[in-house]
Amino acid sequence: MLLAEVFAFLCKLVNLFKMESKIETLIKESISLAENQFKGENNTQLFERADEEFKDLVQKGYAHKRGNNLLSISDIKSISKVVFNIH
């Protein structure tokens, strides 16, 4: 009898985690509506084309993606520099 109760409890847990919450459903519906709203818009198509061209330039090495391109402290220390203290 105990094994059957444990199995029933586990089945309830599995079903509980499979259910989508109302918030998830609303978010999915909102995303779907936004996609449909902007799908045929000219500005959206221009942006997507520009994004593809930029990805191509990054792949060819002509451009870099934005972000933190600074050297880390350990990388700075590994670069050998000769510094003269001239006054």
Buried (B, 14 or more C-beta within 10 A) or exposed (E): EEEEEEEEEEEEEEEEEEEEEEEEEEEEEEEEEEEEEEEEEEEEEEEEEEEEEEEEEEEEEEEEEEEEEEEEEEEEEEEEEEEEEEE
